[in-house]
Amino acid sequence: MQLTTEVDLLSAQFPKHEIYGLTSQIQRSAVSVPSNIAEGHGRNSNKEFHHFLGIASGSLSELETQLILAQQLGYLTK
């Protein structure tokens, strides 16, 4: 959840015109990662848990792509 907190703090600095675009999408992706891990953990089987870990991994890849885009747009530095 630390990742989610840090992403929220970083994305809050993005230009205001991105609030409903990239900022919102980045924040949703970041929240999705721990949320899916938690949901999978609460399920009744290892198979379901692994399924939700896969979803969390996809959200993490999505977040990575969005952060790279934010960097290319000059909203973030390495």
Steps between C-alpha positions, in 0.01 A plus 500: 500500500802725528517502119142626486573776750813613315327495163214707641744760634691513171194518277351779710775720353390438139346787304137570588385421145603137564277455806238299307753342266841365584487597868176312556614196302832479686326521836246230403776267379700553818199426723415193293827322580462455878122475469523195275763340721274549801194367319689194381629436850144506628386235252457134582768339288856537379370490143288810559784670685732441204234633265483827695879520518494488119253788491717697743803434280310634200408814692864543597604480135232753412627732775858464377395601149308800630793616712733473199253711302485755782878517495506548122246780536728669753274447803755276675875464508689174530 
